[in-house]
Amino acid sequence: MMDKNKNKTHFNPLDPNSFLLTEADYQKVLSTALSQGGWLAEIFLEYTRFYHLLMEDDIIKETDESIRQGAGLRVLDGEKAGFAYTNELHLDALLRAAQTARAIASSSSQQLSMPTFSPTTPEKSYYLIQGSLPAPLADKIELVQQTYYTALQAHPRIKKVRVSLTEVFQEVAIINSEGLLVTDARPMIKLVCLAIAEKGSRREAGFSGDGGRVDLRFLQEKKVAQRVGQEAAEEALLLLEARSAPAGEMPVVLAAGQGGVLLHEAVGHLLEADFIRKKTSIFWNKLGQPVAAETVTIIDDPTIPRFRGSYNIDDEGTRPRKTYLIRQGRVVGFLQDRLSARILGHDLTGHGRREDYSNLPLPRMSNTYLDKGEYAAEEIIRSIKKGLYARRFQGGQVEDSGKFTFSLSSAYLIEDGRLTAPLKQVTLIGSNLEVLRDITMVGDDLAFSHQVGSCGKEGQTVPVTDGCPTVKIKKLTVGGAL
């Protein structure tokens, strides 16, 4: 990694020349990239600062600072994409990357002249920055310690606590052969707490966290440290009393907020446009068709202020927009990047995202949620004689066919319309089309999961949020004790 001071001064997101490259340099790089043909050439420049703290065993065990910088060069020719990247932010390095990326191009139409650039910044900001970036180290240490001791002192059975704080500030510029030159400066913070409780020989772990496109001052004002520490301890203590779940097919209620991860994984990925154009999604030919109960409306919205999955522009420079995927049970849209939108003949939605400069953009989710309905959560639970309340998800896997398996970190048994015994080691098994059709009641209490989630796809990880109101699913297969 090169010394940042050799290539740039402090980045000013309002200045498109912050990377010490001129518009003439950009034109030269893009002309080189398109010299063998292609319908689009693109430069993605990035400079990101990372800060991390870890507290464990009553001490601050780690404090790290690191920098990531580089450029990704992409050429699109027909349905092909040529890509190269470099961590050197100077003209010669970008020209070499452009020469590599153009190797895929072989079309007869060559674009040798570049349009005039119109440097811009996003029209709206969905980030909340009140203090300094980065926050002072002393303030970060204080926040971590507050979280740590809140969890540790919650109950004598809490024996071990681990707290980490990550602060990231990513600065990007996106320049393409259509004349786009746009910049953005993206904050991100994440506070997470793991608490371990012991009772005899039994040990259980509880987790909580929060963050988003905010700064440290926001976490301080909202007293996030105390809440996160308390929630982690409470979950660990709850699991000490939990028993194994009964096995079999039964009604399942998804908890508001945390249950959104099931819809994110089981449904959201298959509505990303690259899977649609490749016909590997079961939804590839379902546009306009009913696939769910009429009570189901699923939305992806990158424009929710301060959410972890939000952004002012996507990683192709497109302005994001709230996108309906399923409306009243019918498929009405997909999440698009430039390549998929062109192939499918659809409008851009602003969902081209990449982990960093060394990766190609892909259609990705941002903040995905099931919209609210009309029922009170208590009414939904009262409607079930015996079933499962899925409180918090741990992880899962979904096949292209739509079949899924999810693990729950905590749940409750529903008996005679009431939450009774806490459960652990629960597995949910089903298929997404069956789940969508079997949603019979949707609550009016829309909530979102902790602002700490990430989503993986093709080796790339991006920040996301998911949500839902309380939801009743007529039946799912529950894996537990026989």
C-alpha positions in Angstrom: 0.0 0.0 0.0 1.4 3.4 -1.0 1.8 6.3 1.4 -1.3 8.4 1.0 0.7 11.6 1.0 2.5 10.7 -2.2 -0.7 10.7 -4.1 -3.2 13.0 -2.5 -3.9 15.6 0.1 -6.9 15.4 2.4 -9.9 14.5 0.2 -12.6 17.2 -0.2 -15.7 15.5 -1.5 -16.8 18.7 -3.1 -13.7 18.8 -5.2 -13.7 16.3 -8.1 -9.9 16.7 -8.5 -9.3 15.6 -4.9 -7.4 12.5 -6.2 -4.9 14.8 -7.9 -6.0 13.8 -11.4 -7.3 16.3 -13.9 -10.3 16.0 -16.2 -7.8 15.7 -19.1 -6.3 12.7 -17.3 -9.7 11.1 -17.0 -10.4 11.6 -20.7 -7.1 10.0 -21.6 -7.8 7.0 -19.4 -11.3 6.5 -20.7 -10.2 7.0 -24.3 -7.6 4.3 -23.8 -10.2 2.0 -22.2 -12.5 2.4 -25.2 -9.9 2.3 -27.9 -10.9 -1.2 -29.0 -14.6 -0.6 -28.7 -17.3 -0.8 -26.0 -20.3 1.1 -24.9 -19.1 2.3 -21.5 -15.8 2.9 -19.7 -15.7 3.7 -16.1 -13.2 4.8 -13.4 -14.0 4.1 -9.7 -11.6 5.9 -7.3 -11.6 5.1 -3.6 -9.8 6.3 -0.5 -11.1 4.7 2.8 -10.0 5.1 6.4 -10.7 2.4 8.9 -10.6 2.7 12.8 -11.2 -0.3 15.1 -11.2 -0.8 18.9 -11.7 -4.0 20.8 -12.3 -4.4 24.6 -12.0 -7.7 26.3 -10.9 -9.0 29.8 -11.4 -5.5 31.2 -8.8 -3.8 28.9 -8.7 -2.2 25.5 -7.0 -5.1 23.7 -6.7 -3.6 20.2 -6.7 -0.2 18.5 -6.1 -0.3 14.7 -6.0 2.3 11.9 -5.7 1.4 8.3 -6.1 2.9 4.8 -7.4 1.4 1.6 -6.9 3.3 -1.7 -7.1 2.4 -5.4 -8.9 2.6 -8.6 -11.0 0.1 -10.6 -11.3 0.4 -14.4 -14.2 -1.2 -16.2 -15.1 -1.6 -19.9 -18.5 -2.8 -21.0 -18.8 -4.2 -24.5 -22.1 -5.9 -25.3 -22.8 -8.2 -22.3 -19.1 -8.6 -21.5 -17.2 -6.7 -18.8 -13.4 -6.1 -18.7 -12.0 -5.1 -15.4 -8.6 -4.2 -13.9 -7.6 -2.4 -10.7 -4.6 -0.8 -9.1 -3.8 0.7 -5.7 -1.7 3.4 -7.3 -3.6 6.6 -7.9 -1.6 8.3 -10.6 -2.1 8.6 -14.4 0.4 5.9 -15.6 -1.1 3.3 -13.3 -4.6 4.1 -14.5 -3.6 3.9 -18.1 -2.1 0.4 -17.5 -5.3 -0.7 -15.9 -7.3 0.8 -18.8 -5.2 -1.2 -21.3 -5.9 -4.4 -19.4 -9.6 -3.8 -19.0 -10.1 -3.0 -22.8 -8.8 -6.5 -23.7 -12.4 -7.9 -23.7 -13.6 -5.3 -26.2 -13.8 -6.1 -29.9 -16.8 -4.1 -31.2 -16.4 -2.1 -34.4 -17.8 1.1 -33.0 -15.1 3.0 -31.2 -15.6 6.1 -29.1 -12.4 8.0 -29.4 -13.7 11.4 -28.2 -14.9 12.0 -24.7 -17.7 14.2 -23.6 -17.2 17.3 -21.4 -17.5 16.4 -17.7 -19.9 18.1 -15.4 -18.5 17.5 -11.9 -21.4 16.9 -9.4 -22.1 15.8 -5.9 -25.3 14.0 -4.8 -28.4 16.1 -4.7 -29.4 14.7 -1.3 -27.4 13.3 1.7 -28.8 10.4 3.7 -25.9 10.5 6.2 -25.9 12.1 9.6 -22.6 13.7 10.6 -22.7 15.9 13.7 -19.2 15.7 15.1 -15.7 15.2 13.8 -14.5 12.3 11.5 -12.7 10.4 12.8 -14.0 10.8 16.4 -11.4 11.4 19.0 -9.8 8.2 20.3 -10.7 9.1 23.9 -14.4 9.3 23.0 -14.4 6.0 21.3 -12.7 4.3 24.2 -15.3 5.8 26.6 -18.2 4.5 24.4 -16.7 1.0 24.3 -16.1 0.9 28.0 -19.7 2.0 28.7 -21.0 -0.8 26.6 -18.6 -3.3 28.1 -19.4 -2.6 31.8 -23.2 -2.2 31.1 -23.2 -5.8 29.9 -20.7 -7.2 32.5 -22.6 -5.6 35.5 -26.1 -6.6 34.2 -26.1 -9.8 36.2 -23.7 -12.0 38.2 -24.1 -14.8 35.7 -22.5 -12.6 32.9 -18.9 -13.9 33.0 -17.3 -12.5 29.8 -17.9 -9.6 27.5 -16.4 -8.6 24.2 -17.1 -5.2 22.6 -15.8 -3.8 19.3 -16.3 -0.4 17.6 -15.5 0.1 13.9 -15.5 3.5 12.3 -15.1 3.8 8.5 -15.0 6.8 6.2 -15.1 6.0 2.5 -14.5 8.6 -0.2 -15.2 7.8 -3.8 -15.2 9.4 -7.3 -16.9 7.8 -10.3 -16.1 9.0 -13.8 -17.4 7.4 -17.0 -17.4 7.9 -20.7 -21.0 9.4 -20.6 -19.6 12.5 -19.0 -20.4 11.5 -15.4 -18.0 12.8 -12.7 -19.5 12.5 -9.3 -18.1 12.2 -5.8 -19.4 11.1 -2.4 -18.0 10.8 1.2 -19.7 8.0 3.2 -19.5 7.6 7.0 -20.2 4.3 8.7 -20.0 3.2 12.4 -20.7 -0.1 14.1 -20.8 -1.0 17.8 -21.3 -4.7 18.7 -21.3 -6.5 22.0 -21.1 -10.2 22.8 -21.9 -11.3 26.3 -21.5 -14.8 27.7 -23.5 -16.1 30.7 -22.8 -19.2 32.8 -25.1 -21.3 35.0 -23.3 -24.4 36.3 -21.8 -26.1 33.3 -24.0 -24.3 30.8 -22.8 -21.3 28.8 -24.8 -19.2 26.4 -23.9 -16.1 24.3 -26.0 -13.0 23.6 -25.4 -10.4 20.9 -26.5 -6.9 20.2 -25.2 -3.9 18.2 -26.1 -0.7 16.4 -24.7 1.9 14.1 -25.3 3.1 10.5 -24.4 6.1 8.4 -23.8 8.2 11.5 -21.0 9.3 13.6 -20.0 8.7 17.2 -21.9 11.7 18.5 -25.2 10.1 17.3 -24.4 7.0 19.4 -23.6 9.1 22.4 -26.8 11.1 22.2 -29.0 8.0 21.7 -27.3 6.2 24.7 -26.6 3.3 22.4 -23.8 2.0 24.6 -26.1 1.3 27.5 -28.8 -0.3 25.3 -26.5 -2.5 23.3 -24.7 -3.8 26.5 -28.0 -4.5 28.2 -29.6 -6.3 25.2 -26.5 -8.6 24.8 -26.6 -9.5 28.5 -30.4 -10.1 28.5 -30.2 -12.4 25.5 -27.4 -14.5 27.1 -29.4 -14.8 30.3 -32.6 -15.7 28.4 -30.8 -18.5 26.6 -29.6 -20.0 29.9 -33.3 -20.8 30.5 -34.1 -21.9 26.9 -34.9 -25.4 25.9 -34.7 -27.2 22.5 -37.5 -26.6 20.1 -40.1 -29.2 19.2 -39.7 -30.6 15.7 -42.4 -30.7 13.0 -44.5 -28.5 10.8 -46.2 -25.6 12.5 -47.3 -21.9 12.2 -44.3 -19.5 12.6 -44.4 -15.8 13.6 -41.5 -13.7 12.6 -40.6 -11.0 15.1 -40.7 -7.4 13.9 -37.4 -6.2 12.7 -35.2 -9.2 13.2 -37.4 -11.5 11.0 -36.6 -9.4 8.0 -33.4 -11.4 7.4 -35.4 -14.4 6.3 -37.0 -12.4 3.5 -33.7 -10.7 2.7 -32.0 -14.1 2.1 -34.9 -16.2 0.8 -36.5 -13.6 -1.5 -34.3 -10.5 -1.9 -31.3 -12.1 -3.6 -33.5 -13.8 -6.2 -34.9 -10.3 -7.2 -31.4 -9.0 -8.1 -31.3 -8.4 -11.8 -28.1 -10.4 -12.6 -29.9 -13.5 -11.5 -32.9 -12.5 -13.6 -31.0 -11.9 -16.8 -29.1 -15.1 -16.3 -32.4 -16.9 -15.6 -31.0 -18.6 -12.5 -33.7 -17.1 -10.3 -37.1 -18.6 -10.0 -38.5 -15.1 -10.5 -36.8 -14.6 -13.9 -40.1 -14.9 -15.8 -42.5 -13.8 -13.0 -42.6 -10.0 -13.7 -46.2 -8.9 -13.3 -47.3 -12.2 -12.0 -48.7 -13.0 -8.5 -46.2 -14.9 -6.4 -47.3 -14.0 -2.9 -50.4 -13.3 -0.8 -51.9 -9.9 -1.5 -50.8 -8.7 2.0 -47.2 -8.9 0.8 -45.3 -5.8 -0.4 -41.5 -6.0 -0.4 -39.4 -2.8 -0.9 -35.7 -2.0 -1.2 -34.9 1.6 -0.3 -31.3 3.0 -0.3 -32.6 6.4 0.7 -33.7 5.8 4.3 -31.7 8.5 6.3 -28.8 7.2 8.4 -29.4 3.5 7.7 -26.4 1.2 7.2 -27.6 0.1 3.7 -28.2 3.7 2.5 -26.0 5.7 0.1 -26.2 9.0 -1.8 -25.1 7.4 -5.1 -24.5 3.8 -5.9 -21.1 2.6 -7.0 -21.8 3.3 -10.6 -22.7 6.9 -9.9 -26.5 6.4 -10.2 -28.9 8.2 -7.9 -30.7 5.5 -5.8 -34.4 5.2 -5.5 -37.0 3.4 -3.5 -37.8 0.3 -5.5 -40.9 -1.9 -5.1 -40.0 -5.6 -5.8 -43.3 -7.2 -4.9 -46.4 -5.1 -4.5 -49.6 -6.7 -3.2 -48.3 -10.1 -4.1 -47.1 -9.4 -7.6 -43.5 -9.1 -8.9 -43.2 -5.5 -10.1 -39.5 -4.8 -10.2 -35.9 -5.9 -9.8 -32.7 -4.4 -8.4 -30.6 -3.1 -11.3 -27.1 -2.2 -12.1 -26.0 -0.7 -15.5 -25.2 -3.9 -17.3 -28.4 -5.8 -16.2 -30.6 -2.8 -16.9 -29.2 -2.5 -20.4 -29.6 -6.2 -21.2 -33.1 -6.4 -19.8 -34.2 -3.0 -21.2 -35.2 -1.8 -17.7 -34.6 1.6 -15.9 -31.8 2.0 -13.5 -32.7 1.7 -9.8 -29.3 2.7 -8.3 -28.4 -0.7 -6.9 -25.0 -1.3 -8.5 -22.7 -1.9 -5.5 -19.2 -3.1 -4.9 -17.2 -3.9 -1.8 -14.3 -1.8 -2.9 -12.3 -0.6 -5.9 -10.9 -4.1 -6.6 -14.4 -5.5 -7.4 -16.9 -5.2 -10.2 -20.3 -3.7 -9.2 -23.2 -6.1 -8.9 -26.9 -5.6 -8.4 -27.3 -5.7 -4.6 -29.8 -5.1 -1.9 -29.6 -2.1 0.4 -32.4 -1.7 3.0 -34.9 -4.4 2.2 -38.2 -4.8 4.1 -41.7 -6.2 4.1 -44.1 -3.3 4.3 -46.4 -3.0 7.2 -50.0 -4.4 7.3 -53.0 -3.9 9.5 -52.8 -6.4 12.4 -51.5 -5.7 15.9 -48.6 -8.0 17.0 -50.7 -9.3 19.9 -53.6 -10.2 17.6 -51.2 -12.2 15.4 -49.8 -14.2 18.3 -53.3 -14.8 19.8 -54.4 -16.4 16.5 -52.0 -19.4 17.0 -52.8 -22.3 19.3 -49.4 -23.9 19.0 -46.5 -22.5 17.0 -43.1 -20.8 17.0 -42.1 -17.2 17.5 -38.9 -16.6 15.6 -37.2 -13.9 17.7 -33.7 -13.6 16.3 -31.9 -15.2 13.3 -28.3 -16.4 13.3 -27.8 -17.3 9.7 -28.9 -19.5 6.8 -28.5 -20.6 3.3 -30.7 -20.4 0.2 -30.5 -22.4 -3.0 -31.3 -21.0 -6.5 -34.5 -23.1 -6.4 -35.7 -21.1 -3.5 -35.3 -23.7 -0.8 -33.8 -22.4 2.4 -32.6 -23.4 5.8 -32.2 -20.8 8.6 -30.9 -21.1 12.2 -32.4 -19.1 15.0 -30.3 -17.9 18.0 -33.5 -17.4 20.0 -37.2 -18.1 19.8 -40.3 -18.7 21.9 -42.9 -21.4 21.9 -46.5 -20.1 21.2 -49.1 -21.9 23.2 -52.8 -20.9 23.3 -52.0 -17.5 21.9 -49.2 -16.6 24.3 -45.4 -16.7 24.2 -44.3 -19.3 26.8 -41.0 -21.2 26.9 -37.8 -19.7 25.4 -36.2 -21.9 22.8 -32.8 -22.4 21.3 -31.1 -24.3 18.5 -34.0 -23.9 16.2 -33.9 -24.5 12.4 -36.5 -23.3 9.9 -36.8 -25.1 6.6 -39.0 -24.2 3.6 -39.1 -22.5 0.2 -39.5 -18.9 -0.6 -42.6 -19.2 -2.9 -44.4 -21.3 -0.3 -43.5 -18.7 2.4 -44.7 -15.8 0.3 -48.0 -17.5 -0.4 -48.4 -18.7 3.2 -48.1 -15.3 4.8 -51.6 -14.8 6.3 -51.2 -11.9 8.7 -48.9 -8.8 8.5 -48.5 -6.6 11.5 -48.6 -2.8 11.7 -45.4 -2.6 13.7 -42.7 -2.3 10.9 -39.2 -2.3 12.5 -35.7 -2.8 11.3 -32.9 -5.1 12.4 -29.8 -3.9 14.2 -27.7 -1.5 12.0 -24.8 -3.9 11.9 -25.6 -6.3 9.1 -23.6 -7.2 6.0 -24.5 -9.2 2.9 -22.2 -11.5 0.9 -22.4 -12.3 -2.8 -19.8 -13.6 -5.2 -17.1 -13.0 -2.5 -18.1 -9.4 -1.9 -19.5 -8.0 1.3 -21.6 -4.8 1.5 -23.5 -3.2 4.4 -27.3 -3.8 4.5 -30.3 -3.5 6.7 -33.5 -5.6 6.6 -36.8 -5.3 8.3 -40.4 -6.4 8.6 -43.4 -6.1 10.9 -44.7 -9.0 12.9 -45.6 -11.7 10.3 -47.6 -14.9 10.5 -46.6 -17.7 8.2 -49.2 -20.5 8.0 -46.7 -23.3 8.3 -42.9 -24.0 8.1 -40.9 -27.1 9.0 -39.2 -26.5 12.3 -36.1 -28.5 13.2 -35.6 -29.2 16.9 -36.0 -32.0 19.4 -38.0 -35.0 18.2 
